[in-house]
Amino acid sequence: MKDMDGKVLYIGKATNIRTRVRSYFHSSAQHSPRTRELVRKINDIDWIIQKSELESLLLEYNLIARHKPKYNVRWKDDKRYPYIKVHWGDQFPKVTVTRKRVERNDGHRYFGPYTNVWAVHQSLDLLRKIFPYLTCDRVITGADQRACLYWDIKLCNAPCIGNCSEQDYRLMIDDLCGFLQGRTESITSRIRDDMHTASKLQRYERAAVLRDQLDAIDRVVAKQQVISSNKVDMDVIALARKKNDACVQVFFVRLGKLIGREYYLLEGTADESNKAILAAFVKQFYHVSTFVPREILLPERLSEATVIEKWLSGLHSKSKTRIIVPQRGSKRNLVLMAAENASVTLDAIRAQWHSDTQKQEVALAELKTRLMLPKTPKRIECFDISHTQGAQITGSMVVFHQGTPDKSHYRRFIIRTVDGPDDYASMREILVRRFRRWLNHHDAQSEDGKPNDSFAKTPDLLLIDGGKGHLSVALDVLQDFSLNSTISVAAISKQKEELHLPGQKRSILLNTQSSGMFLVQRIRDEAHRFALQHHRLRRRKSSITSQLERIPGIGPKRRKSLLRRFGSLEQIRKANLAELIEADGMTIKSAQSIKDEL
């Protein structure tokens, strides 16, 4: 269902599309306020016919993930959730954290998704003490003269110096994967046997390492709650709702032990039934989950349960996945416990939201008073410049709405008209381009050629990272666009954290402990971070380009082809001759030139 601008409002599926669509417009239908609002906005309806309910289920998810319709139930945060990625396809696999979508056939192993990236890193810090995996970018040959510091502090097995064979290293990483899946009994049994064998062979140092590893695993496993003696794998899912907010709690039970839990916030849940919300969550969650258990416990039976079970069972070849709604016994108690946790979690999050909103309101009110602004600065834009001695000059625009960052409206600028380290001219170019796009925002285009809404609105407060000179530049630009009377502007200097205002000789010093000062510093630091991040990326690309340009036979087309295929200079350096030749436009001679030079 689409509005007048062609924007997708809602995506659904039905065995009889005609009947389903007609139900929205039937005059006697008792719709909820949310559905009535949806119907008022519908201007066009499009449909796709699929061969089966299963195909419709998959297509529905893909379309919702692509368009993010306002009236569909979906995960609240637009960000991608973190995964633990084990680079199993590499000779000596590393372990990293990634937010990229899971590619099931890329040769690597994924675990997740998780909701708290900090907790993921904390878990990996613990796991590395038990399974000391590689973190460096060395090419492992086993012939290096010396290992790095991590070998000395027992956080790496040093395969680089031949201390650990490829077979032993991959076995350790396989144990780490099993540990993440909650399968610890077979791991501890094998390590215990290896420890006894090493001891009998009088390899006491090896036996001591295995003993310490065993003790560390036992300490972690001892904290896991035993849920069932049947050693079954299952996920327990429950829902809590307060007004228009919804939280789903998931308990992960592996081999009968509760190994962890995560919560997920949903939006688009107003006036939706619990069954509809749970069905939407289950479909979204297991599309991106790296593991599907044999049993999924829910508080209510889903209308689509049969087709969802068929789809989930097809995701793996081990056994059929069942969706169970327990009515009594230990499984029912598990669902109730998950529901209680979901309710407590949602209450805590709502309390935090309320507290944050109050702090933001206090900070914005303080800025309005101290900076003598005509109105509360609901939209604040901050601009900064980053360069290295005038090279690779970049600028940033960050947007805060109601005191919180609106990252979808962040924008970067590559300075085109300035040579050398001229911050004033660079700032002028950025501001002119920003407000020129506001002037013609219907025609404004982003870097990919699509209409850019980030410049359609003007800020209530324009914040410049700099001193009085930068403030003068901003005032001149606003004057040129006749915006000097509608947009307030201030500049914040780095040294004394003082704010410079138009027409005032003396700067303003906010209380360093005040909410207003904290907000200004946060906005300024965010603009600096965003500009610096872009500058470093351009500088790195420039360095790669300059090194490739020095290689005979490598022109712009081949350079782009190589970077598109390998991604970095380091990966190009690691590639063998056959892999280099596979890149578009490469020949044996040009590939050999790369090997000779790099």
C-alpha positions as CSV (number, residue, x, y, z in Angstrom):
1,M,0.0,0.0,0.0
2,K,1.5,3.4,-1.1
3,D,0.8,7.0,-0.4
4,M,0.5,9.9,-3.0
5,D,4.3,10.1,-3.2
6,G,4.8,6.4,-3.9
7,K,6.2,5.7,-0.4
8,V,5.3,2.3,0.9
9,L,3.0,2.5,3.9
10,Y,2.2,-1.2,4.6
11,I,3.2,-4.6,3.3
12,G,1.0,-7.7,3.9
13,K,0.1,-11.0,2.5
14,A,-3.0,-13.1,2.2
15,T,-4.3,-16.3,0.5
16,N,-7.1,-14.2,-1.0
17,I,-5.7,-10.7,-1.8
18,R,-9.1,-9.4,-3.0
19,T,-10.9,-10.2,0.2
20,R,-8.0,-8.9,2.3
21,V,-7.8,-5.6,0.5
22,R,-11.5,-5.1,0.5
23,S,-11.7,-5.5,4.3
24,Y,-9.7,-2.3,4.7
25,F,-12.2,-0.3,2.8
26,H,-15.5,-1.9,3.9
27,S,-17.7,0.8,5.2
28,S,-19.0,-1.3,8.1
29,A,-15.6,-2.5,9.2
30,Q,-14.7,-1.5,12.8
31,H,-11.1,-0.5,12.3
32,S,-8.7,0.7,14.9
33,P,-7.6,4.4,14.8
34,R,-4.2,3.3,13.4
35,T,-5.8,1.3,10.6
36,R,-8.2,4.2,9.8
37,E,-5.1,6.5,9.5
38,L,-3.5,4.0,7.2
39,V,-6.5,3.8,4.9
40,R,-6.8,7.6,4.7
41,K,-3.2,7.8,3.3
42,I,-3.5,4.9,0.7
43,N,-3.4,6.2,-2.8
44,D,-2.2,3.1,-4.7
45,I,-2.0,-0.7,-4.1
46,D,0.5,-3.0,-5.8
47,W,0.6,-6.8,-5.5
48,I,2.8,-9.8,-6.3
49,I,1.5,-13.3,-6.8
50,Q,3.6,-16.1,-5.3
51,K,3.3,-19.8,-5.9
52,S,3.1,-20.8,-2.2
53,E,2.6,-19.4,1.3
54,L,6.2,-20.1,2.1
55,E,7.4,-18.0,-0.9
56,S,5.0,-15.2,0.3
57,L,6.5,-15.4,3.8
58,L,10.0,-14.9,2.5
59,L,9.0,-12.1,0.1
60,E,7.1,-10.3,2.8
61,Y,10.1,-10.2,5.0
62,N,12.4,-9.0,2.2
63,L,10.1,-6.2,1.2
64,I,9.6,-5.0,4.8
65,A,13.3,-5.0,5.4
66,R,13.9,-3.0,2.2
67,H,11.1,-0.4,2.6
68,K,10.6,-0.2,6.4
69,P,6.9,0.7,6.1
70,K,5.5,2.8,8.9
71,Y,2.5,0.6,9.6
72,N,4.3,-2.7,9.7
73,V,5.6,-4.2,13.0
74,R,9.4,-4.2,12.9
75,W,12.5,-3.9,15.1
76,K,12.7,-0.4,16.6
77,D,16.4,0.3,15.9
78,D,17.3,0.8,12.3
79,K,20.9,-0.2,13.1
80,R,22.2,-3.6,12.3
81,Y,22.6,-5.8,15.3
82,P,26.2,-7.1,16.1
83,Y,27.3,-10.7,15.3
84,I,30.3,-12.6,16.4
85,K,32.1,-13.7,13.2
86,V,34.5,-16.6,13.2
87,H,36.5,-16.4,9.9
88,W,36.4,-20.1,9.4
89,G,37.2,-19.9,5.7
90,D,40.7,-18.6,6.6
91,Q,43.7,-20.8,7.3
92,F,44.0,-19.5,10.8
93,P,40.6,-18.1,11.7
94,K,40.2,-14.8,13.6
95,V,37.3,-13.8,15.7
96,T,35.7,-10.4,15.1
97,V,32.5,-8.4,15.7
98,T,30.5,-7.4,12.6
99,R,27.2,-5.7,11.9
100,K,26.9,-7.0,8.3
101,R,24.1,-9.3,7.3
102,V,24.9,-13.0,7.7
103,E,25.8,-14.7,4.4
104,R,25.0,-18.3,5.1
105,N,27.3,-19.7,2.4
106,D,30.4,-17.4,2.7
107,G,32.5,-20.1,4.5
108,H,32.5,-18.3,7.8
109,R,30.6,-18.9,11.0
110,Y,28.3,-16.3,12.7
111,F,26.7,-16.1,16.2
112,G,23.9,-13.7,17.1
113,P,22.3,-11.3,16.6
114,Y,23.0,-9.6,19.9
115,T,21.6,-6.3,21.1
116,N,24.5,-5.0,23.2
117,V,27.8,-4.6,21.3
118,W,29.6,-3.7,24.6
119,A,28.5,-7.0,26.1
120,V,29.7,-8.9,23.0
121,H,33.2,-7.4,23.4
122,Q,33.2,-8.3,27.1
123,S,32.3,-11.9,26.2
124,L,35.1,-12.1,23.7
125,D,37.6,-10.7,26.2
126,L,36.6,-13.6,28.5
127,L,36.6,-16.2,25.7
128,R,40.1,-15.1,24.5
129,K,41.5,-16.0,27.9
130,I,40.1,-19.5,27.5
131,F,40.7,-19.8,23.7
132,P,43.6,-17.5,22.9
133,Y,42.8,-16.7,19.2
134,L,44.6,-14.5,16.7
135,T,43.9,-10.8,16.5
136,C,46.9,-9.6,14.3
137,D,47.1,-9.3,10.5
138,R,50.3,-11.3,10.1
139,V,50.6,-13.8,7.3
140,I,51.0,-17.0,9.3
141,T,53.9,-19.1,8.1
142,G,55.2,-20.4,11.4
143,A,58.7,-19.1,10.5
144,D,58.6,-15.6,12.2
145,Q,61.5,-14.8,14.4
146,R,59.5,-13.7,17.4
147,A,55.9,-13.5,18.5
148,C,54.0,-10.4,19.6
149,L,53.2,-9.2,23.1
150,Y,50.0,-11.2,23.2
151,W,52.0,-14.4,23.3
152,D,53.9,-13.2,26.4
153,I,50.6,-12.4,28.2
154,K,49.0,-15.7,27.2
155,L,46.4,-14.2,24.9
156,C,47.6,-15.9,21.7
157,N,49.0,-19.4,21.0
158,A,51.6,-17.8,18.5
159,P,51.2,-20.0,15.4
160,C,53.3,-17.3,13.7
161,I,56.5,-18.8,15.3
162,G,55.3,-22.4,14.9
163,N,54.2,-22.8,18.6
164,C,50.8,-24.0,17.5
165,S,50.0,-26.0,14.4
166,E,47.1,-25.2,12.0
167,Q,45.3,-28.4,13.1
168,D,45.6,-27.6,16.8
169,Y,44.6,-23.9,16.2
170,R,41.5,-24.8,14.2
171,L,40.5,-27.3,16.8
172,M,40.7,-24.6,19.5
173,I,38.5,-22.3,17.3
174,D,36.0,-25.1,16.8
175,D,35.8,-25.4,20.6
176,L,35.2,-21.7,20.8
177,C,32.3,-22.1,18.4
178,G,30.9,-24.9,20.4
179,F,31.2,-22.8,23.5
180,L,29.2,-20.0,21.9
181,Q,26.5,-22.5,21.0
182,G,26.4,-23.7,24.6
183,R,27.8,-27.2,23.8
184,T,30.5,-27.4,26.5
185,E,30.2,-31.0,27.7
186,S,32.0,-32.6,24.7
187,I,34.6,-29.8,24.8
188,T,35.4,-30.3,28.5
189,S,35.5,-34.1,28.1
190,R,38.0,-33.9,25.2
191,I,40.2,-31.3,27.0
192,R,40.2,-33.4,30.1
193,D,41.4,-36.5,28.1
194,D,44.1,-34.4,26.4
195,M,45.2,-33.1,29.8
196,H,45.6,-36.7,31.2
197,T,47.4,-37.8,28.0
198,A,49.9,-34.9,28.2
199,S,50.5,-35.6,31.9
200,K,51.3,-39.3,31.2
201,L,53.7,-38.3,28.5
202,Q,55.3,-35.9,31.0
203,R,54.4,-32.8,29.0
204,Y,53.6,-31.0,32.2
205,E,53.5,-27.5,30.7
206,R,51.0,-28.6,28.1
207,A,48.9,-30.3,30.8
208,A,49.0,-27.2,33.0
209,V,47.7,-25.1,30.1
210,L,44.8,-27.5,29.5
211,R,44.0,-27.6,33.2
212,D,43.7,-23.8,33.4
213,Q,41.6,-23.8,30.3
214,L,39.3,-26.5,31.8
215,D,39.0,-24.5,35.1
216,A,38.1,-21.4,33.2
217,I,35.3,-23.2,31.2
218,D,34.0,-24.8,34.4
219,R,33.7,-21.4,36.1
220,V,31.7,-20.0,33.2
221,V,29.5,-23.1,32.8
222,A,28.8,-23.2,36.6
223,K,26.8,-19.9,36.2
224,Q,24.5,-21.4,33.6
225,Q,21.1,-22.4,34.9
226,V,19.9,-25.9,34.2
227,I,16.4,-25.7,32.7
228,S,15.7,-29.2,31.5
229,S,17.3,-32.6,32.0
230,N,16.3,-33.5,28.4
231,K,19.3,-31.5,27.0
232,V,17.0,-29.9,24.4
233,D,17.7,-26.8,22.3
234,M,14.9,-24.2,22.5
235,D,14.2,-20.5,22.4
236,V,11.6,-19.1,24.8
237,I,9.9,-15.9,23.5
238,A,7.6,-13.6,25.4
239,L,6.1,-10.2,24.9
240,A,5.5,-7.1,27.1
241,R,3.5,-4.0,26.0
242,K,3.1,-0.6,27.6
243,K,1.0,1.9,25.6
244,N,2.6,2.1,22.1
245,D,5.9,0.4,23.2
246,A,6.6,-3.3,22.9
247,C,9.5,-5.4,24.1
248,V,10.2,-9.1,23.2
249,Q,12.4,-11.2,25.5
250,V,14.2,-14.3,24.2
251,F,15.8,-16.9,26.4
252,F,18.3,-19.2,24.7
253,V,18.3,-22.7,26.1
254,R,21.0,-25.0,24.7
255,L,21.3,-28.7,25.8
256,G,19.0,-27.9,28.6
257,K,20.9,-24.9,30.0
258,L,20.0,-21.3,29.9
259,I,23.1,-19.8,28.2
260,G,21.8,-16.2,27.6
261,R,19.0,-13.8,26.9
262,E,18.4,-10.8,24.7
263,Y,15.6,-8.2,24.4
264,Y,14.4,-6.5,21.2
265,L,12.2,-3.4,21.0
266,L,9.5,-3.2,18.3
267,E,7.7,-0.3,16.7
268,G,4.5,-0.1,14.6
269,T,2.7,-2.1,17.3
270,A,-0.1,0.3,18.1
271,D,-3.5,-1.4,17.9
272,E,-1.9,-4.7,16.7
273,S,-2.8,-7.9,18.5
274,N,-0.2,-9.8,20.5
275,K,-0.4,-12.7,18.0
276,A,0.4,-10.3,15.1
277,I,3.3,-8.8,16.9
278,L,4.8,-12.2,17.9
279,A,4.4,-13.5,14.3
280,A,6.2,-10.4,12.9
281,F,9.0,-10.8,15.4
282,V,9.5,-14.5,14.8
283,K,9.8,-14.0,11.1
284,Q,12.2,-11.1,11.4
285,F,14.3,-12.7,14.1
286,Y,14.9,-16.0,12.5
287,H,15.7,-14.4,9.1
288,V,18.8,-13.0,10.7
289,S,19.5,-15.5,13.5
290,T,22.4,-17.8,13.1
291,F,20.8,-20.8,14.8
292,V,17.3,-22.3,14.7
293,P,16.5,-24.6,17.7
294,R,14.2,-27.6,17.6
295,E,11.6,-25.9,19.8
296,I,10.3,-22.4,20.1
297,L,8.1,-21.6,23.1
298,L,5.5,-18.9,22.7
299,P,2.8,-17.5,24.9
300,E,0.2,-17.6,22.1
301,R,-0.5,-19.8,19.1
302,L,0.2,-18.0,15.8
303,S,-2.2,-18.1,12.9
304,E,0.7,-18.7,10.5
305,A,2.4,-21.3,12.8
306,T,2.3,-24.1,10.2
307,V,3.9,-22.2,7.4
308,I,6.5,-20.7,9.8
309,E,7.4,-24.1,11.1
310,K,7.8,-25.3,7.5
311,W,10.1,-22.4,6.7
312,L,12.2,-22.7,9.9
313,S,12.6,-26.5,9.4
314,G,14.0,-25.7,5.9
315,L,16.7,-23.5,7.3
316,H,18.6,-26.5,8.6
317,S,18.7,-30.2,7.8
318,K,18.9,-31.6,11.4
319,S,15.3,-31.9,12.4
320,K,11.9,-30.3,12.3
321,T,11.4,-27.1,14.3
322,R,8.2,-27.0,16.4
323,I,6.4,-23.9,17.7
324,I,4.9,-24.8,21.1
325,V,2.5,-22.9,23.3
326,P,2.8,-24.7,26.7
327,Q,-0.2,-24.7,28.9
328,R,1.3,-26.1,32.1
329,G,4.5,-27.5,33.6
330,S,8.1,-26.3,33.5
331,K,7.9,-25.0,29.9
332,R,4.9,-22.8,30.8
333,N,6.9,-21.5,33.8
334,L,9.7,-20.6,31.4
335,V,7.4,-18.6,29.2
336,L,6.0,-16.8,32.2
337,M,9.5,-16.0,33.4
338,A,10.4,-14.6,30.0
339,A,7.3,-12.5,30.1
340,E,8.1,-11.1,33.5
341,N,11.7,-10.2,32.3
342,A,10.2,-8.6,29.2
343,S,7.9,-6.4,31.4
344,V,10.7,-5.4,33.8
345,T,13.0,-4.6,30.9
346,L,10.4,-2.5,29.2
347,D,9.7,-0.6,32.4
348,A,13.4,0.2,32.8
349,I,13.8,1.3,29.2
350,R,10.7,3.6,29.4
351,A,12.0,5.1,32.7
352,Q,15.4,5.7,31.0
353,W,13.6,7.3,28.0
354,H,11.7,9.6,30.3
355,S,14.8,10.6,32.2
356,D,16.7,11.3,29.0
357,T,13.9,13.4,27.6
358,Q,13.8,15.5,30.8
359,K,17.6,16.0,30.6
360,Q,17.3,17.0,26.9
361,E,14.5,19.5,27.7
362,V,16.5,21.0,30.5
363,A,19.6,21.4,28.2
364,L,17.7,22.9,25.4
365,A,15.9,25.3,27.7
366,E,19.3,26.4,29.2
367,L,20.7,27.1,25.7
368,K,17.6,29.1,24.8
369,T,18.1,31.3,27.9
370,R,21.9,31.6,28.0
371,L,22.3,32.2,24.2
372,M,19.2,34.5,24.1
373,L,17.6,32.5,21.4
374,P,14.1,33.5,20.1
375,K,12.9,29.9,20.5
376,T,13.9,26.5,21.8
377,P,16.5,25.0,19.4
378,K,14.7,21.8,18.4
379,R,17.0,21.3,15.4
380,I,20.7,22.0,15.8
381,E,23.2,21.6,13.0
382,C,26.9,21.6,13.7
383,F,29.7,21.9,11.1
384,D,33.4,21.1,11.3
385,I,36.5,20.8,9.0
386,S,39.2,18.1,9.0
387,H,42.4,18.0,7.0
388,T,46.1,17.2,7.3
389,Q,48.2,20.3,6.4
390,G,45.6,21.3,3.8
391,A,45.4,17.9,2.1
392,Q,42.2,15.8,1.7
393,I,40.0,18.5,3.2
394,T,36.6,17.2,4.4
395,G,33.7,18.7,6.2
396,S,30.9,17.4,8.3
397,M,27.3,18.3,9.1
398,V,25.7,16.6,12.1
399,V,22.0,17.1,13.1
400,F,20.5,16.9,16.6
401,H,16.8,16.8,16.9
402,Q,15.3,17.5,20.4
403,G,18.8,17.0,21.9
404,T,19.5,13.6,20.3
405,P,21.5,12.8,17.2
406,D,19.5,12.2,14.0
407,K,22.2,10.2,12.1
408,S,20.0,9.7,9.0
409,H,20.6,13.4,8.3
410,Y,24.3,13.5,8.9
411,R,26.2,14.6,5.7
412,R,29.8,14.7,4.6
413,F,31.4,17.2,2.2
414,I,34.6,17.0,0.1
415,I,36.0,20.5,-0.3
416,R,36.4,21.2,-4.0
417,T,37.4,24.9,-4.3
418,V,40.0,25.4,-1.6
419,D,43.8,24.7,-1.9
420,G,45.8,24.5,1.3
421,P,44.8,24.8,4.9
422,D,42.2,27.6,4.8
423,D,39.5,26.7,7.3
424,Y,37.5,29.9,6.7
425,A,37.2,29.3,3.0
426,S,36.4,25.6,3.6
427,M,33.7,26.4,6.1
428,R,32.3,29.0,3.7
429,E,32.1,26.4,0.9
430,I,30.3,23.9,3.1
431,L,27.7,26.4,4.3
432,V,27.1,27.7,0.9
433,R,26.5,24.2,-0.5
434,R,24.3,23.3,2.4
435,F,22.0,26.3,2.1
436,R,22.0,26.2,-1.7
437,R,20.5,22.8,-1.4
438,W,18.0,24.1,1.0
439,L,17.1,26.8,-1.5
440,N,16.5,24.2,-4.2
441,H,15.7,21.2,-1.9
442,H,13.2,19.7,-4.4
443,D,16.0,19.4,-6.8
444,A,18.7,18.6,-4.2
445,Q,20.5,15.4,-5.0
446,S,22.6,13.3,-2.7
447,E,25.8,11.5,-3.8
448,D,23.8,8.6,-5.2
449,G,21.5,10.8,-7.3
450,K,18.5,10.4,-5.1
451,P,16.5,13.4,-3.6
452,N,18.1,14.5,-0.3
453,D,15.7,15.5,2.5
454,S,18.5,16.4,4.9
455,F,18.7,19.9,3.5
456,A,15.0,20.6,3.2
457,K,14.7,22.1,6.7
458,T,16.7,24.9,8.3
459,P,18.2,24.6,11.8
460,D,17.0,26.6,14.8
461,L,20.6,26.9,15.9
462,L,23.7,26.7,13.6
463,L,26.7,25.7,15.7
464,I,30.2,26.2,14.2
465,D,33.3,24.5,15.6
466,G,35.7,27.4,15.7
467,G,36.1,31.0,16.9
468,K,35.0,34.5,15.9
469,G,36.5,34.1,12.4
470,H,34.3,31.1,11.7
471,L,31.3,32.9,13.2
472,S,31.8,35.8,10.8
473,V,31.9,33.3,7.8
474,A,28.6,31.7,9.0
475,L,27.0,35.1,9.3
476,D,28.1,36.2,5.8
477,V,26.7,33.0,4.3
478,L,23.3,33.4,6.2
479,Q,23.2,37.0,5.0
480,D,23.7,35.9,1.4
481,F,20.7,33.5,1.7
482,S,18.6,36.1,3.6
483,L,18.5,33.7,6.6
484,N,20.3,35.9,9.1
485,S,17.0,36.8,10.8
486,T,15.6,33.3,11.0
487,I,18.5,31.2,12.0
488,S,20.5,31.7,15.3
489,V,24.2,31.0,15.1
490,A,27.0,30.4,17.6
491,A,30.6,29.3,17.4
492,I,32.4,27.2,20.1
493,S,36.1,27.5,20.4
494,K,38.2,24.5,21.4
495,Q,40.5,25.9,24.0
496,K,38.3,27.5,26.6
497,E,35.0,25.9,25.5
498,E,33.6,29.4,25.1
499,L,30.6,30.3,22.9
500,H,30.8,33.3,20.5
501,L,27.6,35.0,19.6
502,P,26.9,37.6,16.8
503,G,27.2,41.2,18.0
504,Q,28.8,40.4,21.3
505,K,32.4,41.2,22.1
506,R,32.6,39.0,25.1
507,S,32.1,35.3,24.8
508,I,29.8,33.2,27.0
509,L,31.1,30.5,29.3
510,L,28.4,28.0,30.3
511,N,28.8,26.1,33.5
512,T,31.0,23.1,32.8
513,Q,28.7,20.8,34.8
514,S,25.5,22.0,33.2
515,S,23.2,20.1,30.9
516,G,23.4,22.8,28.2
517,M,27.2,22.7,28.1
518,F,27.2,18.9,28.0
519,L,24.9,19.0,25.0
520,V,27.0,21.6,23.1
521,Q,30.2,19.6,23.7
522,R,28.5,16.4,22.6
523,I,27.3,18.0,19.4
524,R,30.7,19.6,18.7
525,D,32.5,16.3,19.4
526,E,30.2,14.4,17.2
527,A,30.8,16.8,14.3
528,H,34.6,16.5,14.8
529,R,34.4,12.7,15.0
530,F,32.3,12.5,11.8
531,A,34.6,14.8,9.9
532,L,37.8,13.1,11.1
533,Q,36.4,9.7,10.2
534,H,35.7,10.8,6.6
535,H,39.1,12.5,6.4
536,R,41.0,9.3,7.5
537,L,39.0,7.3,5.0
538,R,40.0,9.6,2.1
539,R,43.6,9.8,3.3
540,R,43.8,6.0,3.4
541,K,42.3,5.7,-0.1
542,S,44.7,8.3,-1.4
543,S,47.7,6.4,0.0
544,I,46.5,3.2,-1.6
545,T,45.9,5.0,-4.9
546,S,49.3,6.6,-4.9
547,Q,51.1,3.3,-4.2
548,L,49.2,1.6,-7.0
549,E,49.8,4.5,-9.4
550,R,53.6,3.9,-9.1
551,I,53.2,0.3,-10.5
552,P,53.9,0.1,-14.3
553,G,50.8,-0.9,-16.3
554,I,48.3,-0.1,-13.5
555,G,46.1,2.8,-14.7
556,P,42.8,4.2,-13.2
557,K,40.6,1.4,-14.6
558,R,42.7,-1.4,-13.3
559,R,43.2,0.4,-9.9
560,K,39.5,0.7,-9.4
561,S,39.0,-2.9,-10.5
562,L,41.6,-4.1,-7.9
563,L,40.2,-2.1,-5.1
564,R,36.6,-3.2,-5.9
565,R,37.7,-6.8,-5.8
566,F,40.1,-6.9,-2.9
567,G,39.1,-3.8,-0.8
568,S,42.5,-2.8,0.5
569,L,46.2,-2.7,-0.4
570,E,46.9,-5.4,2.2
571,Q,44.5,-7.8,0.5
572,I,46.0,-7.0,-2.9
573,R,49.4,-7.7,-1.4
574,K,48.3,-11.1,-0.1
575,A,46.6,-12.2,-3.3
576,N,48.4,-14.7,-5.5
577,L,49.0,-14.3,-9.2
578,A,45.9,-16.3,-10.2
579,E,43.6,-14.2,-8.0
580,L,45.0,-10.9,-9.3
581,I,44.4,-12.0,-12.9
582,E,40.7,-12.6,-12.1
583,A,40.2,-8.9,-11.5
584,D,38.6,-7.1,-14.5
585,G,41.1,-5.8,-17.0
586,M,44.1,-7.6,-15.5
587,T,46.7,-9.5,-17.5
588,I,49.5,-11.8,-16.5
589,K,52.0,-9.0,-17.1
590,S,50.2,-6.4,-15.0
591,A,49.6,-9.0,-12.2
592,Q,53.3,-9.8,-12.2
593,S,54.1,-6.1,-11.9
594,I,52.0,-5.9,-8.8
595,K,53.7,-8.9,-7.2
596,D,57.1,-7.4,-8.1
597,E,56.3,-4.0,-6.7
598,L,54.3,-4.9,-3.6
